[in-house]
């Protein structure tokens, strides 16, 4: 029987720990992890849940225990961490070091795509529209932003799940930008300032390994309020809605952009990509998330999958695990000798 070690940061654990100042929004709820474990077990895997944040000693001891079984063991990576620009790379780097299969993309891609502006520049080189942007490394460095650039949308350059984003993220001029900057915790710097895109917002999923990708239907995302931020995204409910009724030309264009980026990055396993229309209805790339949420209760990736393909949630998990092992077996070498 194959083994799955489900590595996850749990929202409830972080809430109860004063040493986590920010960053919990990307962590999964305990309810989601329990359901995920049950579904994987029903697929025939022996599943063990590990929470690295609470007990790294147990994690390392468990990995050593499974080391003789590494050719039939998969690390399911849901670790988000906090603060470090390398946080999404911790599990894939450790897995590759020890020679385990793992879900999702490699450490190098996890690190590079967490930097939103750098990723956006690469996307622009592919001919995909991107909003003009500015990067503020620290407070009170507004001289680089011309008056003609406003209105702008302000968000952390290396965070996801709406962290650091609220109604005040839409700034009309230098004074409102200065106010937003002063209110933003220093842990969220550098800040990315993007030309405001006033149109519809979209999300789309990718599954596959290099040479064979599937793209889901594109979802139009609606939500209460004017900003899809931290106040909307929740671990207890899903106030946002995903609509799969788009004009065929818009659907195909966004899917084409998603596949072009997947092929350029050579991502493995899965990804979620977000886009937003400008005033003329032209979709612009916003960001790519190589560690999307898999909650049955509040994550958009599983919803996109189920709206696009005949299989349900469990079938999606089966494909993800198969892709992880497929990638593991195709790699010519790994530091952890097999």
Kinemage of the C-alpha trace (Angstrom):
@kinemage 1
@onewidth
@group {chain A} dominant
@subgroup {mainchain}
@vectorlist {calphas} color= white
{ca unk a 1} P 0.000 0.000 0.000
{ca unk a 2} L 1.338 3.418 -0.969
{ca unk a 3} L 1.786 6.083 1.705
{ca unk a 4} L 0.834 9.757 1.827
{ca unk a 5} L 2.303 12.104 4.407
{ca unk a 6} L -0.060 15.076 4.494
{ca unk a 7} L 1.982 18.091 5.578
{ca unk a 8} L -0.174 21.075 6.479
{ca unk a 9} L -0.306 24.315 8.421
{ca unk a 10} L -3.602 24.521 10.302
{ca unk a 11} L -5.361 27.822 10.823
{ca unk a 12} L -6.539 26.986 14.337
{ca unk a 13} L -3.006 26.186 15.516
{ca unk a 14} L -1.679 29.540 14.364
{ca unk a 15} L -4.581 31.441 15.908
{ca unk a 16} L -3.665 30.000 19.284
{ca unk a 17} L 0.026 30.864 19.033
{ca unk a 18} L 1.251 34.375 19.773
{ca unk a 19} L 4.470 33.815 17.798
{ca unk a 20} L 2.568 34.000 14.487
{ca unk a 21} L 2.031 37.722 13.873
{ca unk a 22} L 0.685 37.438 10.319
{ca unk a 23} L 0.221 34.907 7.572
{ca unk a 24} L -2.527 32.598 8.787
{ca unk a 25} L -4.934 33.420 5.995
{ca unk a 26} L -3.252 30.919 3.661
{ca unk a 27} L -3.323 28.068 6.193
{ca unk a 28} L -6.020 25.393 5.959
{ca unk a 29} L -8.719 24.742 8.538
{ca unk a 30} L -8.532 21.569 10.608
{ca unk a 31} L -11.928 20.549 9.216
{ca unk a 32} L -10.527 20.757 5.675
{ca unk a 33} L -7.472 18.659 6.525
{ca unk a 34} L -9.565 15.968 8.242
{ca unk a 35} L -11.812 15.680 5.177
{ca unk a 36} L -8.821 15.656 2.828
{ca unk a 37} L -7.218 12.851 4.832
{ca unk a 38} L -10.423 10.808 4.708
{ca unk a 39} L -10.711 11.187 0.934
{ca unk a 40} L -7.091 10.170 0.320
{ca unk a 41} L -7.491 7.154 2.607
{ca unk a 42} L -10.544 6.036 0.620
{ca unk a 43} L -8.354 6.035 -2.489
{ca unk a 44} L -6.342 3.236 -0.896
{ca unk a 45} L -3.431 5.180 0.618
{ca unk a 46} L -2.078 4.924 4.130
{ca unk a 47} L -2.301 8.552 5.297
{ca unk a 48} L -0.566 10.366 8.138
{ca unk a 49} L -1.096 14.064 8.907
{ca unk a 50} L 1.934 16.073 10.022
{ca unk a 51} L 1.828 19.669 11.193
{ca unk a 52} L 5.411 20.946 10.872
{ca unk a 53} L 4.705 24.236 12.639
{ca unk a 54} L 3.834 22.541 15.913
{ca unk a 55} L 6.414 19.748 16.005
{ca unk a 56} L 9.377 19.660 13.640
{ca unk a 57} L 11.044 16.895 15.651
{ca unk a 58} L 8.115 14.546 14.995
{ca unk a 59} L 8.143 15.498 11.318
{ca unk a 60} L 11.832 14.662 10.932
{ca unk a 61} L 11.477 11.418 12.861
{ca unk a 62} L 8.537 10.429 10.642
{ca unk a 63} L 10.483 11.167 7.459
{ca unk a 64} L 13.355 9.021 8.714
{ca unk a 65} L 10.889 6.238 9.485
{ca unk a 66} L 9.526 6.369 5.927
{ca unk a 67} L 12.946 6.747 4.288
{ca unk a 68} L 13.223 3.001 3.463
{ca unk a 69} L 9.736 3.290 1.881
{ca unk a 70} L 10.374 6.508 -0.011
{ca unk a 71} L 9.771 4.989 -3.432
{ca unk a 72} L 6.160 4.408 -2.446
{ca unk a 73} L 5.607 7.493 -0.300
{ca unk a 74} L 4.297 10.903 -1.389
{ca unk a 75} L 4.539 14.153 0.569
{ca unk a 76} L 1.307 16.096 0.010
{ca unk a 77} L 2.433 19.687 0.412
{ca unk a 78} L 0.037 22.161 2.010
{ca unk a 79} L 2.640 24.027 4.057
{ca unk a 80} L 2.431 27.812 3.615
{ca unk a 81} L 4.545 29.043 6.525
{ca unk a 82} L 4.877 32.784 7.040
{ca unk a 83} L 7.331 35.684 6.753
{ca unk a 84} L 10.079 33.973 4.708
{ca unk a 85} L 10.266 34.479 0.915
{ca unk a 86} L 11.261 30.788 0.778
{ca unk a 87} L 8.264 29.504 2.759
{ca unk a 88} L 6.503 27.674 -0.077
{ca unk a 89} L 9.743 25.897 -0.971
{ca unk a 90} L 10.368 24.266 2.403
{ca unk a 91} L 8.590 20.971 1.675
{ca unk a 92} L 9.624 20.426 -1.973
{ca unk a 93} L 13.246 21.214 -1.094
{ca unk a 94} L 13.201 18.788 1.830
{ca unk a 95} L 11.471 16.128 -0.261
{ca unk a 96} L 14.013 16.402 -3.040
{ca unk a 97} L 16.899 16.400 -0.551
{ca unk a 98} L 15.666 13.131 0.954
{ca unk a 99} L 14.382 11.591 -2.278
{ca unk a 100} L 10.605 11.595 -1.691
{ca unk a 101} L 7.902 12.268 -4.261
{ca unk a 102} L 5.873 15.406 -3.509
{ca unk a 103} L 2.843 17.204 -4.864
{ca unk a 104} L 3.130 20.479 -6.748
{ca unk a 105} L 6.048 22.340 -8.270
{ca unk a 106} L 9.675 22.408 -7.229
{ca unk a 107} L 11.329 24.730 -4.729
{ca unk a 108} L 12.804 27.066 -7.336
{ca unk a 109} L 9.409 27.745 -8.923
{ca unk a 110} L 7.713 28.117 -5.541
{ca unk a 111} L 10.191 30.823 -4.562
{ca unk a 112} L 10.228 32.699 -7.859
{ca unk a 113} L 6.439 32.809 -8.329
{ca unk a 114} L 5.832 34.059 -4.791
{ca unk a 115} L 7.419 37.310 -6.008
{ca unk a 116} L 4.436 38.826 -7.809
{ca unk a 117} L 6.248 41.582 -9.683
{ca unk a 118} L 9.020 39.344 -11.012
{ca unk a 119} L 6.451 36.806 -12.167
{ca unk a 120} L 4.385 39.541 -13.787
{ca unk a 121} L 7.411 40.750 -15.753
{ca unk a 122} L 8.040 37.214 -17.032
{ca unk a 123} L 4.376 36.927 -18.016
{ca unk a 124} L 4.597 40.204 -19.900
{ca unk a 125} L 7.481 38.803 -21.931
{ca unk a 126} L 5.114 36.068 -23.135
{ca unk a 127} L 2.830 38.660 -24.675
{ca unk a 128} L 0.204 38.315 -21.936
{ca unk a 129} L -1.203 41.668 -20.755
{ca unk a 130} L -0.105 42.760 -17.275
{ca unk a 131} L -0.893 45.916 -15.294
{ca unk a 132} L 1.853 48.525 -15.020
{ca unk a 133} L 3.378 48.287 -11.544
{ca unk a 134} L 5.737 49.871 -9.035
{ca unk a 135} L 7.494 48.260 -6.081
{ca unk a 136} L 7.871 50.009 -2.720
{ca unk a 137} L 10.615 48.372 -0.686
{ca unk a 138} L 9.941 50.470 2.400
{ca unk a 139} L 7.715 53.207 3.774
{ca unk a 140} L 7.944 56.788 2.545
{ca unk a 141} L 9.476 55.996 -0.834
{ca unk a 142} L 6.757 57.463 -3.048
{ca unk a 143} L 8.875 59.633 -5.320
{ca unk a 144} L 9.043 56.869 -7.957
{ca unk a 145} L 5.257 56.913 -8.441
{ca unk a 146} L 4.143 59.586 -10.939
{ca unk a 147} L 0.808 61.333 -10.457
{ca unk a 148} L -0.333 59.947 -13.806
{ca unk a 149} L -0.106 56.388 -12.416
{ca unk a 150} L -3.181 56.719 -10.202
{ca unk a 151} L -5.563 55.077 -9.413
{ca unk a 152} L -3.519 52.175 -8.070
{ca unk a 153} L -4.140 48.914 -6.262
{ca unk a 154} L -1.811 48.169 -3.324
{ca unk a 155} L -0.961 44.673 -2.089
{ca unk a 156} L 1.975 42.796 -0.533
{ca unk a 157} L 4.379 41.556 -3.175
{ca unk a 158} L 4.940 38.165 -1.519
{ca unk a 159} L 1.623 37.161 0.041
{ca unk a 160} L -1.584 35.491 -1.072
{ca unk a 161} L -5.167 34.816 0.056
{ca unk a 162} L -5.937 38.502 0.182
{ca unk a 163} L -3.498 39.168 3.021
{ca unk a 164} L -2.880 42.881 3.460
{ca unk a 165} L -5.673 43.696 0.994
{ca unk a 166} L -8.804 45.648 1.950
{ca unk a 167} L -10.969 48.505 0.695
{ca unk a 168} L -8.124 50.923 1.391
{ca unk a 169} L -5.982 49.061 -1.166
{ca unk a 170} L -7.620 51.167 -3.889
{ca unk a 171} L -5.774 54.497 -3.797
{ca unk a 172} L -6.690 57.536 -5.867
{ca unk a 173} L -3.640 59.704 -5.152
{ca unk a 174} L -0.439 60.207 -3.178
{ca unk a 175} L -2.200 61.162 0.070
{ca unk a 176} L -4.390 58.049 0.159
{ca unk a 177} L -1.415 55.922 -0.812
{ca unk a 178} L 0.596 57.378 2.040
{ca unk a 179} L -2.223 56.587 4.450
{ca unk a 180} L -2.411 52.984 3.214
{ca unk a 181} L 1.348 52.565 3.555
{ca unk a 182} L 1.366 53.865 7.126
{ca unk a 183} L -1.426 51.452 8.065
{ca unk a 184} L 0.281 48.426 6.482
{ca unk a 185} L 2.343 46.218 8.850
{ca unk a 186} L 6.050 46.215 8.011
{ca unk a 187} L 5.957 42.429 7.574
{ca unk a 188} L 3.924 42.958 4.372
{ca unk a 189} L 6.650 44.974 2.642
{ca unk a 190} L 7.676 45.242 -0.128
{ca unk a 191} L 4.369 46.499 -1.483
{ca unk a 192} L 3.294 46.103 -5.081
{ca unk a 193} L 1.412 49.013 -6.621
{ca unk a 194} L -0.488 48.042 -9.754
{ca unk a 195} L -2.526 50.105 -12.169
{ca unk a 196} L -6.133 49.622 -11.061
{ca unk a 197} L -8.090 47.175 -13.188
{ca unk a 198} L -11.815 47.971 -12.822
{ca unk a 199} L -13.292 44.965 -14.639
{ca unk a 200} L -14.329 41.403 -13.866
{ca unk a 201} L -12.072 39.076 -11.907
{ca unk a 202} L -11.326 35.497 -13.004
{ca unk a 203} L -9.630 32.373 -11.729
{ca unk a 204} L -8.613 29.213 -13.597
{ca unk a 205} L -6.861 25.973 -12.669
{ca unk a 206} L -4.110 23.938 -14.326
{ca unk a 207} L -3.365 20.243 -13.767
{ca unk a 208} L -0.558 18.239 -15.293
{ca unk a 209} L 3.152 17.847 -15.779
{ca unk a 210} L 5.319 19.316 -18.555
{ca unk a 211} L 4.085 18.201 -21.944
{ca unk a 212} L 0.570 17.348 -20.760
{ca unk a 213} L -1.547 20.029 -19.112
{ca unk a 214} L -5.283 20.294 -18.593
{ca unk a 215} L -6.889 23.654 -17.997
{ca unk a 216} L -10.182 24.023 -16.135
{ca unk a 217} L -13.060 26.231 -17.114
{ca unk a 218} L -12.529 29.877 -16.259
{ca unk a 219} L -14.578 31.149 -13.330
{ca unk a 220} L -15.818 34.712 -12.988
{ca unk a 221} L -15.367 35.525 -9.301
{ca unk a 222} L -17.852 37.792 -7.520
{ca unk a 223} L -17.695 38.828 -3.882
{ca unk a 224} L -19.282 41.246 -1.409
{ca unk a 225} L -17.730 44.702 -1.315
{ca unk a 226} L -15.335 46.351 -3.722
{ca unk a 227} L -12.177 44.329 -3.004
{ca unk a 228} L -11.428 40.600 -3.015
{ca unk a 229} L -9.349 40.746 0.134
{ca unk a 230} L -8.745 39.260 3.550
{ca unk a 231} L -12.144 40.324 4.871
{ca unk a 232} L -13.867 38.203 2.208
{ca unk a 233} L -11.664 35.116 2.296
{ca unk a 234} L -12.546 32.906 5.231
{ca unk a 235} L -11.839 29.510 6.812
{ca unk a 236} L -15.447 29.013 7.905
{ca unk a 237} L -17.475 30.002 4.829
{ca unk a 238} L -17.182 31.059 1.213
{ca unk a 239} L -18.920 34.393 0.596
{ca unk a 240} L -17.394 34.699 -2.875
{ca unk a 241} L -19.125 33.006 -5.804
{ca unk a 242} L -17.712 31.385 -8.921
{ca unk a 243} L -19.671 31.680 -12.165
{ca unk a 244} L -18.787 29.576 -15.200
{ca unk a 245} L -20.823 31.448 -17.794
{ca unk a 246} L -18.390 33.409 -19.982
{ca unk a 247} L -18.261 34.388 -23.608
{ca unk a 248} L -16.436 31.663 -25.519
{ca unk a 249} L -13.776 34.072 -26.788
{ca unk a 250} L -12.961 35.314 -23.262
{ca unk a 251} L -12.864 31.761 -21.907
{ca unk a 252} L -10.507 30.588 -24.635
{ca unk a 253} L -8.224 33.603 -24.319
{ca unk a 254} L -7.716 33.203 -20.570
{ca unk a 255} L -7.210 29.442 -20.932
{ca unk a 256} L -4.660 30.122 -23.668
{ca unk a 257} L -2.785 32.527 -21.392
{ca unk a 258} L -2.828 29.980 -18.548
{ca unk a 259} L -1.446 27.195 -20.716
{ca unk a 260} L 1.222 29.466 -22.176
{ca unk a 261} L 2.463 30.335 -18.692
{ca unk a 262} L 2.312 26.721 -17.494
{ca unk a 263} L 4.490 25.662 -20.409
{ca unk a 264} L 6.912 28.534 -19.835
{ca unk a 265} L 7.307 27.729 -16.145
{ca unk a 266} L 7.264 23.948 -16.672
{ca unk a 267} L 5.178 23.681 -13.539
{ca unk a 268} L 4.273 20.271 -12.130
{ca unk a 269} L 1.059 19.032 -10.579
{ca unk a 270} L -1.241 22.011 -10.403
{ca unk a 271} L -1.611 25.771 -10.207
{ca unk a 272} L -4.285 28.425 -9.943
{ca unk a 273} L -4.024 31.603 -12.005
{ca unk a 274} L -5.907 34.858 -11.497
{ca unk a 275} L -6.804 37.497 -14.087
{ca unk a 276} L -8.795 40.731 -14.157
{ca unk a 277} L -10.268 42.848 -16.941
{ca unk a 278} L -9.247 46.391 -17.704
{ca unk a 279} L -11.858 49.044 -18.579
{ca unk a 280} L -12.127 47.641 -22.135
{ca unk a 281} L -12.751 44.080 -20.932
{ca unk a 282} L -9.262 42.782 -21.766
{ca unk a 283} L -8.009 40.205 -19.230
{ca unk a 284} L -4.712 41.003 -17.506
{ca unk a 285} L -2.625 38.545 -15.516
{ca unk a 286} L -2.601 39.136 -11.744
{ca unk a 287} L -0.772 36.195 -10.179
{ca unk a 288} L -0.127 32.449 -10.181
{ca unk a 289} L -0.393 30.310 -7.061
{ca unk a 290} L 1.530 27.025 -7.141
{ca unk a 291} L 0.184 26.054 -3.698
{ca unk a 292} L -3.557 26.688 -4.044
{ca unk a 293} L -6.012 25.684 -1.359
{ca unk a 294} L -7.676 22.272 -1.552
{ca unk a 295} L -10.410 22.784 1.011
{ca unk a 296} L -13.725 21.166 0.126
{ca unk a 297} L -15.448 24.071 1.849
{ca unk a 298} L -13.873 27.345 0.715
{ca unk a 299} L -11.198 26.820 -1.987
{ca unk a 300} L -11.769 27.796 -5.612
{ca unk a 301} L -9.418 25.239 -7.203
{ca unk a 302} L -11.606 22.180 -6.403
{ca unk a 303} L -14.695 24.094 -7.545
{ca unk a 304} L -13.048 24.864 -10.894
{ca unk a 305} L -12.026 21.215 -11.261
{ca unk a 306} L -15.480 19.828 -10.531
{ca unk a 307} L -17.112 22.318 -12.904
{ca unk a 308} L -14.775 21.252 -15.709
{ca unk a 309} L -14.293 17.498 -15.558
{ca unk a 310} L -16.488 14.456 -14.948
{ca unk a 311} L -14.740 13.328 -11.756
{ca unk a 312} L -15.407 14.796 -8.334
{ca unk a 313} L -13.183 15.914 -5.473
{ca unk a 314} L -11.714 12.457 -4.838
{ca unk a 315} L -10.901 12.007 -8.515
{ca unk a 316} L -9.031 15.320 -8.424
{ca unk a 317} L -6.947 14.097 -5.481
{ca unk a 318} L -6.219 10.814 -7.259
{ca unk a 319} L -4.911 12.732 -10.281
{ca unk a 320} L -2.759 15.005 -8.105
{ca unk a 321} L -1.144 12.026 -6.373
{ca unk a 322} L -0.628 10.249 -9.688
{ca unk a 323} L 1.050 13.345 -11.136
{ca unk a 324} L 3.367 13.544 -8.128
{ca unk a 325} L 4.536 9.975 -8.565
{ca unk a 326} L 4.767 10.372 -12.334
{ca unk a 327} L 7.052 13.386 -11.936
{ca unk a 328} L 9.115 11.547 -9.320
{ca unk a 329} L 9.747 8.609 -11.637
{ca unk a 330} L 10.625 10.773 -14.646
{ca unk a 331} L 13.244 12.900 -12.902
{ca unk a 332} L 16.691 11.773 -14.078
{ca unk a 333} L 18.227 12.177 -10.630
{ca unk a 334} L 17.616 13.488 -7.141
{ca unk a 335} L 19.874 14.280 -4.237
{ca unk a 336} L 18.179 11.598 -2.158
{ca unk a 337} L 19.353 8.570 -4.152
{ca unk a 338} L 16.577 6.166 -5.013
